Amino acid sequence: MKLNLPDKFQQSMHELLGAEMYPAFLASYERPVRAGLRVNTAKISPEAFKAASFFHLDAIPWIRNGFYYEDEDMISKHPWYYAGLYYMQEPSAMTPASILPVKEGDLVLDLCAAPGGKATELGARLNGTGFLLANDISSSRARALLRNLERFGIGNMAVCSEDPERLVQVFPETFDKILVDAPCSGEGMFHKEPQMTQYWEEHGPEYYSEIQKKLILQAADMLKPGGMLVYSTCTFAPLENEGTLSWLLENRPEFHLVKLSERYAGFSAGLSPFEDAVRIFPQNMDGEGHFAALLQKGEDSLTSGGQQKTKDSGKKNKIPSAAEEFLQPILSAGCFSGDGDWMFRDEKLYYIPSQPITSKKLRFLRTGLLAGECKKNRFEPSQALAMALRQAEFPLTLSLPASDGRIVRYLKGETIDAPEMGAKKGWILICTDGYPLGFGKLDRGRIKNKYNAGWRML
């Protein structure tokens, strides 16, 4: 189907690119869309993933753990996807999270995080340390965000659904790193999602520019002095990109840009005077469209620091006896040995790494890792716990190759046979190729399915 680009958009791109580059830009819409996946480095290295997989993979040159794949691979139905080994993401959209220099131990905020493509990468790079707060103002989108973070096995996180204006009140100058992948007119997605052209004609750059100006100032005021912030969009419009940066620097002069334009040969520099930002144009590289800028806050800021601390009313350091019996082998294997707290509330048990942001004044969907639920003095482990474990950390496991038909039946919620387990009984962790998928209840060769109903393969 031929893509009909709005006339106003074509005129703006001709003006932005000039007569020499514009024809190549238009021609890029005739090529096939390249699909990408990003490997979860908290579970497997990119090198090991490529060596072990049967997918048709080509490295994305500017993303260390990113690969192009072919449609024939059907990766959304592969058991490794359900094991959280990768996330499907448009290649240029991998850029913002890759350039935010997250270090282990950082306190990180993804301000507009749903559905989780960038948040999962930030969480994986924390490697079980520090803390990630992932927020989205839409509660329905935040639920999808939570599922993706849990599938990746990330427990040192919280997911909330708040207006950023509220977050600023609770978290002044709190975070080491912040990502603002702002809502935008989506010009860079016209090739992949042609229906975006209609939305663009209804709400173009002028509409989103005002939203972006508010968001970037709110993010700026939540960043610690010396902290770093990435601002990004999937649009080409200067008003939404360099225009937003200009607004930030005018209102928060303690910020400065950090140079990015030499990271990859296909990147284009931002428009003057913002050459240190990067633009991704589809005629220059195998991706769609994106803009990203890395900024740092000066050590002397203008906001009134001092994080607000709130008292948590949950019952801490108390593990119910039924849960303690189940968790003992996991604890003995060294899990949850960091500086954190157990919290038992509303019959649910959580492990919350030591961090200062679990305010009861916010609409949290999750704080920390949901370990499970106590029902009539019985402990039912959660799907999130299964995904956070490694095979060696649970006493009774069954690992089947992805090609074993029982794996698909398990992911569809069916009872499966496991004659190789003999007469053993009890909770069992089902894995594929050594990577956990979920729990089951084993009884002499039969496994009652405990895979989360909302996650099942359709």
NUMAR-461584 format. One line per 4 residues: for each residue y, x, z of N, C-alpha, C. Coordinates in pm, whole numbers. Example, Ala and Ser with C-alpha at 12.3 -4.5 7.8 and 13.67 -1.06 7.14 Angstrom:
! residues 2
-569/1319/780/-450/1230/780/-330/1320/780  -225/1285/708/-106/1367/714/3/1290/787;
***
This chain:
! residues 458
-119/84/0/0/0/0/125/89/0  217/60/-92/339/140/-102/432/103/13  488/205/75/577/185/189/719/158/140  776/48/183/914/15/148/1006/58/260;
1077/166/238/1169/218/339/1303/145/329  1362/107/441/1493/40/438/1597/125/366  1682/61/288/1785/134/213/1876/213/305  1914/152/418/2004/221/510/1937/347/566;
1807/339/592/1734/457/642/1731/565/535  1704/527/410/1700/626/302/1835/694/286  1940/619/296/2074/678/284/2100/778/397  2060/741/519/2084/830/633/2002/958/620;
1879/947/571/1796/1066/556/1846/1155/443  1898/1096/336/1956/1175/227/2076/1253/279  2155/1189/363/2270/1256/422/2227/1367/518  2122/1341/597/2074/1440/694/2013/1562/627;
1931/1540/523/1853/1648/462/1922/1714/344  2007/1639/277/2071/1693/158/1988/1669/33  2053/1682/-81/1988/1650/-209/1870/1741/-238  1869/1863/-186/1762/1958/-218/1634/1925/-142;
1644/1887/-15/1526/1864/68/1478/1719/67  1566/1627/33/1532/1485/42/1412/1444/-45  1400/1492/-171/1283/1452/-252/1150/1492/-188  1144/1609/-125/1020/1651/-58/989/1561/60;
1094/1517/129/1074/1423/240/1014/1293/190  1069/1236/85/1014/1113/28/870/1132/-18  840/1246/-78/705/1272/-129/603/1278/-16  649/1314/106/555/1325/218/492/1190/253;
559/1081/217/505/948/246/388/913/154  366/992/50/256/965/-43/126/1031/2  134/1127/92/12/1195/136/-58/1113/244  -188/1135/266/-258/1064/374/-205/1104/511;
-210/1013/605/-173/1042/743/-282/1130/805  -243/1237/870/-339/1324/939/-352/1278/1084  -475/1257/1127/-502/1215/1265/-532/1337/1351  -499/1328/1480/-519/1441/1569/-581/1403/1701;
-643/1500/1765/-692/1485/1902/-649/1607/1982  -630/1585/2111/-590/1691/2202/-695/1706/2310  -748/1826/2325/-858/1854/2417/-807/1854/2561  -886/1796/2651/-856/1794/2794/-898/1928/2853;
-802/2018/2870/-834/2152/2918/-874/2156/3064  -857/2044/3136/-907/2038/3273/-1059/2023/3276  -1119/1989/3161/-1265/1970/3157/-1335/2070/3064  -1268/2113/2957/-1332/2200/2860/-1224/2278/2785;
-1256/2401/2747/-1160/2480/2671/-1161/2435/2525  -1049/2453/2454/-1049/2418/2311/-1156/2492/2233  -1180/2619/2268/-1280/2698/2197/-1420/2643/2219  -1452/2607/2344/-1584/2551/2373/-1601/2415/2308;
-1494/2336/2307/-1500/2204/2245/-1532/2215/2096  -1460/2302/2028/-1484/2316/1884/-1623/2370/1855  -1666/2465/1937/-1799/2524/1914/-1911/2425/1937  -1892/2331/2033/-2000/2239/2069/-2000/2111/1987;
-1887/2078/1925/-1877/1948/1859/-1927/1954/1716  -1960/1836/1664/-2000/1822/1524/-1888/1756/1444  -1770/1747/1503/-1657/1689/1432/-1606/1786/1325  -1534/1732/1228/-1470/1814/1125/-1329/1846/1173;
-1314/1963/1235/-1190/1997/1305/-1115/2109/1236  -984/2094/1231/-893/2202/1189/-786/2214/1297  -756/2337/1334/-658/2359/1441/-520/2311/1398  -449/2248/1491/-308/2218/1472/-232/2345/1510;
-162/2408/1417/-113/2545/1439/-22/2561/1561  57/2462/1593/155/2479/1702/109/2418/1834  -15/2365/1840/-68/2307/1963/-198/2379/1998  -199/2453/2108/-315/2538/2141/-444/2458/2153;
-436/2336/2208/-557/2256/2230/-560/2133/2140  -492/2140/2025/-487/2027/1933/-566/2053/1806  -630/1948/1753/-707/1958/1630/-683/1836/1541  -681/1859/1411/-691/1750/1316/-839/1712/1305;
-866/1585/1281/-1004/1541/1259/-1007/1446/1141  -1126/1416/1093/-1143/1326/979/-1184/1187/1027  -1144/1086/952/-1176/948/990/-1326/926/1005  -1405/997/925/-1551/978/929/-1612/1018/1063;
-1540/1094/1143/-1593/1137/1272/-1602/1023/1373  -1524/916/1354/-1526/799/1443/-1517/842/1590  -1417/923/1620/-1411/983/1753/-1381/883/1864  -1323/768/1830/-1294/669/1935/-1420/602/1987;
-1533/619/1916/-1661/561/1959/-1758/666/2011  -1715/790/2012/-1805/896/2054/-1812/903/2207  -1929/928/2265/-1940/938/2412/-1845/1040/2475  -1812/1146/2403/-1721/1245/2460/-1582/1187/2486;
-1541/1089/2407/-1414/1022/2433/-1420/952/2568  -1532/883/2595/-1548/812/2722/-1564/909/2838  -1605/1031/2810/-1614/1134/2914/-1480/1202/2939  -1377/1162/2866/-1243/1217/2888/-1224/1358/2838;
-1298/1397/2735/-1284/1533/2683/-1166/1548/2589  -1112/1438/2539/-998/1449/2449/-921/1317/2446  -801/1328/2389/-712/1213/2373/-668/1210/2228  -675/1096/2165/-631/1083/2026/-480/1068/2023;
-414/1154/1945/-268/1157/1946/-216/1210/1814  -109/1149/1765/-45/1197/1642/0/1341/1665  -26/1432/1571/-3/1575/1597/139/1610/1640  242/1556/1575/377/1595/1615/411/1542/1755;
346/1432/1795/372/1375/1928/314/1461/2040  229/1559/2005/178/1651/2105/283/1755/2147  389/1767/2069/486/1875/2088/560/1868/2222  617/1753/2262/700/1753/2384/628/1803/2508;
506/1753/2534/435/1798/2654/397/1945/2643  373/1993/2521/331/2133/2505/444/2230/2536  570/2186/2522/681/2279/2543/742/2268/2682  699/2170/2761/746/2165/2900/664/2266/2980;
726/2369/3037/649/2479/3099/596/2443/3238  500/2353/3241/440/2311/3367/358/2425/3425  376/2450/3554/297/2550/3625/216/2482/3735  105/2543/3773/26/2489/3883/112/2479/4008;
100/2366/4076/177/2342/4197/306/2265/4174  345/2245/4049/470/2173/4020/461/2026/4058  574/1969/4090/591/1825/4105/654/1777/3975  581/1694/3899/617/1660/3762/637/1509/3749;
738/1471/3673/764/1330/3643/758/1309/3493  676/1211/3449/680/1160/3312/746/1023/3323  871/1014/3277/954/898/3308/916/775/3225  878/794/3100/842/683/3010/701/712/2958;
602/699/3044/474/768/3025/370/694/2942  373/560/2938/267/486/2870/270/514/2719  151/517/2656/19/487/2712/-53/606/2775  11/725/2776/-48/836/2848/-75/961/2768;
-38/963/2640/-66/1082/2559/-6/1208/2615  116/1198/2664/183/1316/2718/150/1335/2866  136/1225/2939/104/1235/3082/-32/1300/3105  -131/1268/3022/-263/1328/3039/-258/1479/3017;
-176/1523/2923/-163/1667/2901/-94/1734/3020  12/1673/3072/81/1731/3187/-11/1737/3308  -87/1630/3330/-181/1628/3442/-290/1731/3428  -343/1749/3306/-447/1848/3285/-395/1989/3312;
-272/2015/3275/-217/2150/3293/-185/2180/3438  -169/2078/3522/-155/2104/3665/-285/2155/3727  -397/2125/3661/-527/2181/3700/-561/2150/3846  -538/2025/3886/-575/1983/4021/-477/2022/4129;
-365/2084/4092/-264/2127/4189/-138/2044/4169  -43/2059/4260/83/1988/4245/63/1838/4239  152/1770/4167/144/1624/4161/218/1574/4039  164/1469/3978/226/1404/3863/260/1260/3899;
386/1223/3879/426/1083/3887/446/1034/3745  367/937/3703/376/880/3569/429/738/3580  540/712/3516/607/583/3529/623/516/3393  609/384/3393/650/306/3277/702/172/3326;
815/130/3272/879/8/3321/795/-116/3293  707/-110/3192/619/-223/3158/491/-214/3240  462/-315/3321/342/-311/3405/215/-316/3321  215/-387/3209/95/-394/3125/69/-258/3060;
173/-192/3015/156/-59/2957/118/43/3065  169/24/3186/135/115/3295/-14/106/3330  -74/-12/3314/-218/-24/3340/-299/58/3240  -259/57/3113/-325/143/3014/-304/290/3046;
-186/324/3093/-156/460/3134/-249/504/3246  -268/420/3346/-355/453/3458/-497/479/3411  -547/394/3323/-684/413/3274/-699/548/3203  -601/585/3122/-611/711/3050/-606/831/3144;
-524/824/3248/-520/933/3346/-651/941/3423  -706/827/3460/-834/828/3532/-947/879/3442  -945/841/3315/-1048/890/3223/-1042/1042/3211  -923/1098/3220/-908/1243/3213/-949/1312/3343;
-979/1233/3446/-1023/1291/3573/-909/1342/3658  -789/1291/3639/-671/1340/3711/-652/1257/3837  -669/1320/3953/-655/1250/4080/-526/1282/4153  -463/1395/4121/-338/1435/4187/-219/1371/4115;
-218/1237/4118/-115/1164/4044/-87/1030/4110  26/973/4072/58/835/4104/111/769/3979  82/642/3962/132/564/3850/215/450/3906  337/437/3856/421/327/3902/487/259/3783;
538/139/3808/605/61/3705/742/20/3759  839/106/3736/971/86/3794/1081/108/3690  1194/43/3713/1314/76/3639/1359/215/3683  1385/306/3591/1428/441/3632/1547/441/3726;
1631/340/3718/1745/332/3810/1698/329/3955  1586/264/3978/1529/258/4113/1471/394/4153  1409/462/4059/1350/593/4089/1457/693/4130  1573/686/4067/1681/779/4102/1722/762/4247;
1722/641/4296/1760/616/4435/1661/678/4533  1533/679/4494/1428/728/4584/1405/877/4570  1428/932/4451/1390/1071/4423/1506/1157/4372  1617/1167/4445/1723/1256/4398/1680/1402/4406;
1700/1474/4296/1670/1618/4289/1534/1652/4350  1430/1586/4301/1297/1596/4360/1199/1676/4275  1206/1665/4143/1099/1713/4057/1129/1851/3998  1021/1931/3984/1034/2063/3921/1045/2051/3769;
971/1956/3711/968/1937/3567/970/1787/3537  1043/1749/3433/1051/1609/3393/1039/1599/3241  961/1501/3196/951/1470/3054/1012/1333/3029  1105/1325/2935/1163/1198/2893/1133/1181/2744;
1023/1116/2714/993/1080/2576/1049/939/2558  1173/933/2514/1252/812/2527/1214/705/2424  1227/579/2463/1216/471/2364/1316/497/2252  1274/475/2127/1360/509/2015/1334/417/1897;
1410/435/1791/1397/350/1672/1272/380/1591  1201/487/1621/1069/513/1564/1066/553/1419  1172/615/1368/1175/652/1227/1062/747/1188  1023/832/1282/916/926/1253/778/864/1242;
766/736/1276/638/668/1273/624/573/1154  724/568/1065/718/475/952/594/499/865  558/625/846/442/658/762/313/609/824  297/634/953/174/597/1023/169/447/1055;
283/389/1089/290/248/1127/400/179/1047  370/136/925/473/78/837/547/-41/896  483/-113/989/551/-229/1048/672/-189/1131  683/-60/1164/798/-13/1240/929/-29/1163;
920/-35/1030/1044/-50/952/1112/-183/983  1033/-287/1008/1092/-416/1043/1163/-410/1178  1097/-345/1276/1160/-331/1407/1289/-250/1397  1287/-148/1310/1404/-62/1293/1523/-144/1242;
1498/-235/1149/1606/-316/1094/1662/-413/1198  1577/-450/1297/1623/-539/1404/1694/-461/1515  1639/-343/1549/1695/-260/1657/1694/-115/1609  1803/-73/1552/1813/62/1499/1866/162/1599;
1911/279/1550/1957/387/1638/2067/345/1735  2160/259/1692/2270/220/1779/2219/147/1904  2116/66/1887/2058/-8/1999/1993/88/2099  1912/180/2049/1837/269/2138/1923/379/2198;
2031/415/2131/2116/522/2183/2167/492/2323  2205/368/2347/2258/334/2479/2149/343/2587  2027/305/2553/1913/319/2646/1888/465/2678  1890/548/2574/1860/690/2590/1965/761/2676;
2091/723/2660/2197/785/2741/2175/759/2890  2136/637/2923/2108/605/3064/1988/685/3114  1881/688/3033/1757/753/3077/1777/903/3102  1849/969/3014/1859/1115/3028/1944/1152/3150;
2045/1072/3183/2122/1099/3304/2041/1069/3429  1961/964/3425/1875/932/3538/1774/1044/3562  1715/1093/3454/1620/1204/3466/1690/1328/3520  1809/1355/3469/1884/1473/3513/1908/1472/3663;
1934/1355/3717/1964/1346/3860/1839/1351/3947  1722/1339/3887/1597/1353/3963/1538/1493/3955  1600/1580/3878/1550/1716/3859/1608/1809/3964  1522/1894/4020/1569/1994/4115/1663/2094/4048;
1755/2153/4121/1832/2265/4066/1735/2375/4019  1757/2424/3899/1668/2523/3841/1550/2463/3768  1529/2331/3780/1417/2266/3714/1439/2251/3564  1332/2209/3495/1338/2200/3349/1298/2060/3303;
1361/2017/3195/1346/1881/3143/1329/1887/2992  1232/1812/2941/1218/1794/2796/1265/1653/2761  1355/1647/2664/1397/1519/2605/1340/1513/2464  1274/1402/2430/1213/1391/2298/1219/1248/2247;
1211/1236/2115/1198/1106/2049/1109/1123/1926  1061/1011/1873/989/1015/1746/1077/956/1636  1202/1000/1633/1296/951/1534/1378/1067/1478  1441/1044/1362/1522/1148/1299/1671/1132/1327;
1715/1015/1371/1857/982/1379/1933/1077/1471  2034/1148/1422/2114/1236/1509/2175/1162/1628  2212/1036/1611/2271/961/1721/2177/955/1840  2046/943/1814/1947/932/1922/1902/1068/1974;
1926/1172/1899/1876/1304/1935/1989/1394/1984  2058/1460/1892/2169/1546/1933/2279/1466/2004  2295/1339/1964/2395/1256/2030/2365/1235/2177  2239/1220/2210/2200/1204/2351/2218/1334/2428;
2184/1446/2364/2206/1575/2430/2354/1599/2457  2438/1564/2361/2582/1579/2380/2630/1496/2498  2578/1376/2510/2614/1289/2623/2572/1352/2756  2451/1409/2759/2404/1474/2882/2496/1590/2921;
2524/1679/2827/2601/1799/2859/2746/1766/2893  2795/1656/2838/2930/1612/2872/2937/1560/3015  2830/1490/3057/2830/1427/3189/2761/1511/3296  2676/1604/3257/2608/1693/3351/2620/1836/3298;
2737/1895/3310/2760/2027/3248/2679/2140/3311  2610/2112/3421/2526/2217/3480/2398/2242/3400  2371/2160/3297/2253/2178/3213/2284/2267/3093  2180/2339/3046/2191/2413/2921/2059/2407/2846;
2065/2422/2714/1945/2419/2631/1872/2552/2639  1739/2544/2629/1653/2662/2622/1599/2669/2479  1603/2785/2418/1572/2798/2276/1425/2768/2248  1401/2686/2144/1265/2649/2103/1238/2674/1956;
1339/2694/1877/1324/2687/1731/1236/2795/1672  1203/2901/1745/1118/3006/1690/971/2993/1732  934/2882/1795/797/2869/1844/697/2852/1730  738/2791/1618/646/2771/1507/727/2766/1379;
673/2828/1273/748/2844/1149/787/2710/1087  709/2605/1110/739/2477/1048/847/2397/1117  885/2438/1237/991/2366/1308/1126/2387/1238  1207/2284/1238/1346/2297/1195/1433/2296/1320;
1543/2369/1312/1636/2373/1425/1712/2241/1435  1756/2210/1557/1843/2095/1574/1976/2116/1504  2052/2010/1492/2182/2018/1425/2283/2086/1516  2377/2156/1456/2482/2226/1531/2558/2128/1622;
2585/2167/1746/2559/2297/1811/2430/2301/1892  2330/2225/1848/2205/2215/1926/2088/2279/1851  2113/2396/1793/2010/2464/1715/1890/2504/1799  1904/2510/1931/1791/2548/2016/1689/2436/2034;
1723/2315/1995/1626/2206/1991/1541/2219/1864  1435/2139/1854/1350/2145/1734/1336/2007/1672  1329/2006/1540/1301/1886/1463/1174/1908/1384  1088/1807/1383/967/1811/1302/987/1713/1187;
986/1769/1064/994/1686/944/859/1689/873  812/1575/822/678/1570/763/662/1652/636  772/1688/569/758/1771/450/734/1917/485  753/1953/612/740/2094/652/609/2126/721;
541/2025/774/419/2050/851/334/1924/851  205/1939/886/112/1827/884/128/1744/1010  234/1668/1016/261/1578/1126/365/1479/1077  399/1384/1160/499/1286/1119/638/1336/1162;
712/1261/1239/845/1306/1276/865/1310/1426  936/1413/1473/965/1422/1616/1088/1510/1638  1147/1491/1755/1258/1574/1801/1229/1611/1945  1256/1736/1982/1234/1778/2121/1335/1884/2160;
1381/1875/2282/1474/1974/2337/1432/2006/2480  1435/2133/2514/1405/2179/2649/1536/2219/2715  1560/2161/2833/1685/2187/2906/1655/2236/3047  1745/2315/3099/1732/2363/3237/1856/2326/3315;
1834/2289/3440/1943/2251/3530/1990/2375/3606  2119/2391/3616/2172/2505/3690/2137/2497/3838  2140/2611/3902/2105/2617/4045/2207/2542/4130  2331/2535/4083/2434/2458/4154/2452/2326/4081;
2399/2218/4140/2404/2088/4073/2514/2003/4132  2540/1890/4063/2646/1801/4105/2594/1681/4183  2463/1664/4188/2408/1549/4258/2382/1584/4403  2363/1483/4484/2346/1502/4629/2200/1515/4662;
2147/1637/4661/2004/1657/4682/1954/1602/4813  1830/1636/4843/1774/1588/4967/1685/1469/4944  1559/1496/4927/1466/1389/4896/1449/1293/5013  1443/1165/4982/1421/1065/5085/1274/1060/5121;
1247/1071/5248/1109/1063/5293/1083/924/5349  966/874/5320/932/741/5366/801/746/5444  791/658/5539/672/652/5622/568/565/5555  445/616/5548/336/542/5487/256/474/5597;
234/343/5580/168/267/5685/16/264/5672  -38/335/5572/-183/335/5556/-252/410/5669  -380/384/5688/-457/451/5792/-510/581/5735  -452/693/5777/-487/822/5721/-595/891/5805;
-661/987/5740/-763/1069/5805/-876/985/5864  -899/870/5806/-1005/783/5855/-1093/743/5738  -1217/793/5737/-1312/759/5633/-1417/667/5694  -1435/546/5643/-1539/458/5697/-1675/524/5689;
-1762/491/5784/-1892/557/5793/-1974/541/5666  -1969/423/5602/-2046/402/5479/-1998/495/5368  -1866/514/5359/-1810/603/5259/-1839/749/5293  -1835/780/5422/-1858/918/5464/-1999/963/5427;
-2095/875/5442/-2234/907/5406/-2245/938/5258  -2178/856/5175/-2184/877/5030/-2111/1006/4992  -1996/1032/5055/-1910/1143/5015/-1955/1279/5070  -2040/1280/5170/-2073/1405/5236/-2124/1513/5140;
-2217/1482/5049/-2260/1587/4955/-2147/1636/4866  -2057/1546/4829/-1944/1585/4744/-1850/1677/4821  -1823/1641/4946/-1737/1725/5029/-1801/1861/5053  -1932/1863/5071/-2004/1990/5093/-1999/2079/4969;
-1983/2015/4850/-1973/2092/4726/-1834/2149/4704  -1742/2121/4798/-1608/2178/4790/-1503/2087/4731  -1540/1963/4697/-1440/1870/4646/-1347/1824/4758  -1226/1792/4722/-1126/1740/4816/-1104/1836/4934;
-1108/1965/4903/-1089/2064/5009/-945/2109/5021  -857/2051/4936/-718/2092/4940/-642/2026/5053  -512/2043/5048/-423/1989/5152/-389/1845/5116  -477/1753/5152/-457/1612/5120/-501/1524/5235;
-493/1393/5213/-527/1297/5316/-610/1184/5258  -704/1135/5337/-775/1013/5304/-696/894/5356  -695/788/5279/-627/667/5320/-718/547/5293  -740/466/5395/-823/346/5381/-733/225/5399;
-722/146/5292/-632/32/5295/-690/-80/5208  -690/-202/5262/-739/-320/5190/-881/-297/5136  -964/-238/5222/-1106/-213/5192/-1127/-105/5085  -1021/-37/5044/-1032/67/4942/-998/202/5003;
-1069/305/4957/-1051/440/5008/-987/527/4900  -878/595/4937/-805/680/4844/-800/823/4899  -797/918/4807/-765/1056/4845/-631/1090/4783  -534/1124/4868/-398/1150/4822/-363/1295/4852;
-353/1380/4751/-310/1518/4774/-176/1521/4846  -158/1623/4927/-35/1633/5005/85/1643/4913  172/1545/4920/292/1540/4838/387/1436/4897  512/1439/4856/612/1359/4928/661/1234/4857;
583/1175/4765/644/1071/4683/576/935/4692  486/913/4786/416/785/4791/495/682/4870  612/649/4819/699/553/4887/646/411/4871  645/336/4981/602/196/4976/708/106/4913;
824/162/4884/931/82/4828/921/71/4677  821/133/4618/803/130/4473/680/50/4435  679/7/4309/565/-70/4258/460/26/4203  375/75/4292/269/167/4252/147/89/4205;
91/131/4093/-40/82/4052/-149/166/4118  -117/293/4143/-213/382/4207/-139/498/4269  -182/538/4388/-136/663/4447/-259/746/4479  -270/862/4414/-385/947/4436/-509/895/4365;
-623/939/4413/-752/904/4353/-817/790/4430  -848/682/4362/-927/574/4423/-1072/619/4426  -1123/645/4547/-1261/694/4560/-1363/582/4553  -1326/463/4604/-1421/353/4602/-1378/242/4696;
-1470/148/4716/-1439/30/4794/-1554/-1/4889  -1521/-40/5010/-1622/-79/5108/-1642/-230/5102  -1767/-271/5077/-1801/-412/5067/-1917/-441/5162  -1887/-515/5269/-1992/-552/5365/-2067/-429/5415;
-1990/-329/5458/-2046/-205/5512/-2122/-123/5408  -2102/-154/5281/-2158/-73/5173/-2043/-11/5094  -2062/114/5053/-1959/184/4976/-1993/181/4829  -1899/131/4747/-1915/130/4602/-1820/233/4543;
-1872/343/4489/-1783/446/4432/-1711/394/4308  -1595/448/4283/-1512/400/4173/-1541/477/4044  -1496/417/3934/-1502/485/3804/-1415/610/3805  -1300/601/3872/-1210/716/3878/-1275/835/3949;
-1353/808/4053/-1422/916/4124/-1522/985/4032  -1598/905/3958/-1696/963/3865/-1628/1057/3766  -1513/1016/3714/-1446/1096/3612/-1382/1222/3671  -1353/1220/3801/-1291/1335/3865/-1393/1441/3906;
-1522/1407/3902/-1627/1500/3945/-1676/1587/3829  -1743/1694/3866/-1822/1772/3772/-1969/1746/3803  -2055/1765/3706/-2195/1732/3725/-2254/1802/3846  -2218/1928/3867/-2276/2007/3976/-2230/1960/4113;
-2131/1872/4119/-2075/1830/4247/-2138/1703/4302  -2234/1647/4230/-2300/1526/4279/-2451/1553/4290  -2514/1505/4396/-2653/1546/4422/-2756/1490/4324  -2734/1375/4266/-2833/1314/4178/-2765/1278/4046;
-2807/1343/3938/-2742/1323/3808/-2846/1310/3698  -2804/1245/3591/-2884/1238/3468/-2789/1268/3354  -2813/1380/3284/-2731/1416/3169/-2811/1399/3042  -2757/1320/2951/-2824/1291/2824/-2735/1338/2710;
-2793/1386/2602/-2710/1424/2487/-2639/1302/2429  -2525/1326/2367/-2448/1215/2310/-2528/1138/2207  -2627/1201/2147/-2709/1136/2045/-2817/1045/2104  -2840/1052/2235/-2941/967/2300/-2890/823/2303;
-2966/730/2250/-2925/591/2242/-2896/528/2377  -2952/584/2483/-2927/529/2616/-2781/545/2659  -2714/647/2605/-2573/668/2640/-2488/550/2591  -2507/510/2469/-2430/396/2416/-2465/269/2492;
-2592/251/2524/-2630/131/2599/-2566/132/2738  -2559/250/2798/-2493/260/2928/-2345/224/2916  -2279/278/2813/-2136/252/2795/-2108/106/2762  -2207/34/2717/-2191/-109/2690/-2227/-195/2811;
-2265/-128/2921/-2290/-201/3045/-2434/-244/3067  -2527/-190/2989/-2667/-232/2999/-2744/-148/3102  -2849/-206/3156/-2945/-131/3237/-3021/-36/3145  -3046/86/3192/-3119/182/3108/-3240/236/3184;
-3338/279/3108/-3458/341/3165/-3440/491/3175  -3494/548/3284/-3486/693/3304/-3617/741/3364  -3727/736/3286/-3858/775/3340/-3859/920/3387  -3771/1004/3331/-3769/1145/3371/-3724/1164/3516;
-3665/1058/3579/-3620/1068/3717/-3731/1037/3817  -3848/999/3769/-3961/975/3858/-3936/864/3957  -3974/887/4084/-3963/783/4188/-3834/791/4268  -3738/868/4222/-3613/885/4297/-3535/754/4301;
-3455/740/4408/-3373/621/4427/-3234/660/4477  -3138/575/4449/-3003/598/4502/-2897/604/4395  -2775/633/4437/-2664/645/4343/-2686/766/4252  -2658/748/4123/-2678/856/4026/-2555/865/3937;
-2517/987/3903/-2404/1011/3814/-2457/1032/3673  -2418/943/3582/-2462/953/3442/-2365/1043/3367  -2420/1140/3295/-2339/1235/3221/-2386/1240/3075  -2297/1285/2990/-2335/1315/2853/-2303/1461/2825;
-2404/1536/2786/-2388/1679/2760/-2323/1752/2878  -2351/1703/2999/-2302/1768/3120/-2169/1716/3170  -2109/1617/3103/-1977/1564/3144/-1991/1422/3194  -1944/1393/3316/-1964/1262/3377/-1904/1147/3297;
-1977/1034/3300/-1933/910/3239/-1910/800/3344  -1996/795/3446/-1986/690/3546/-2111/687/3631  -2114/592/3724/-2225/582/3818/-2326/475/3777  -2444/487/3835/-2548/386/3824/-2627/386/3953;
-2713/288/3969/-2799/279/4087/-2943/294/4039  -3005/406/4077/-3140/441/4032/-3246/384/4124  -3348/326/4064/-3462/274/4141/-3588/295/4059  -3657/408/4086/-3786/439/4025/-3788/420/3873;
-3699/495/3809/-3700/498/3663/-3613/395/3595  -3546/309/3670/-3454/211/3611/-3315/234/3673  -3212/231/3588/-3076/254/3637/-2994/128/3615  -2957/66/3727/-2867/-49/3721/-2727/1/3689;
-2665/-59/3590/-2539/-10/3537/-2422/-40/3632  -2345/65/3666/-2226/49/3747/-2101/97/3673  -2112/105/3541/-1997/146/3461/-1889/39/3468  -1764/82/3483/-1653/-12/3498/-1650/-111/3381;
-1652/-239/3413/-1659/-343/3309/-1539/-337/3215  -1423/-301/3266/-1303/-296/3183/-1298/-176/3090  -1389/-82/3109/-1389/39/3025/-1500/37/2919  -1580/-66/2918/-1701/-65/2835/-1674/-54/2685;
-1767/9/2617/-1761/19/2473/-1790/-117/2411  -1706/-160/2321/-1721/-290/2257/-1799/-278/2126;
***
